[in-house]
Amino acid sequence: MSVDIDDERRQEIIDLFQGNMNAEFKATLQYICHRISVYKRDSVLGESFKSAALDEMAHILYFSDMIDKLGGTPCFSDWPIHSGSSIKDMLEADIALEQDARARYSAQLEGLQDQPQLHALVESVLSDEQDHEEEFSVYLEQFLDDSRKE
């Protein structure tokens, strides 16, 4: 891929994508931990966490590949994750991660209007994040409804 931009703009985009890649690592790890924690109690929810984690893994690769193509080197940070055992707490933490991701990617879209391929990449990832938030929100509502019935 050839991206026709000056060095300063290129570095700005690399820095954005470094942050995105590391946020996706955090989400992947958190969702895998939640899948492990919840699977015995609710295998359907566990599979949902697993599916979201696999999507996030793909996002990591999208962003790391783009960093490489832009001439950068992917850098890794620490990824503190939520590790609670309550299904409600897990879902709330995961919804918060997705909301943060949606806000981050939405803000980036305007700044990437001049780069159609990069814009399309972020737009695609944003769509996945919206789907995850909606799915987790449905599970949370179901969980809360079931808890009220007990």
Secondary structure, 3 states (H helix, E strand, C coil): CCCCCCHHHHHHHHHHHHHHHHHHHHHHHHHHHHHHHHCCCCHHHHHHHHHHHHHHHHHHHHHHHHHHHCCCCCCCCCCCCCCCCCHHHHHHHHHHHHHHHHHHHHHHHHHCCCCHHHHHHHHHHHHHHHHHHHHHHHHHHHHHHHHHHC
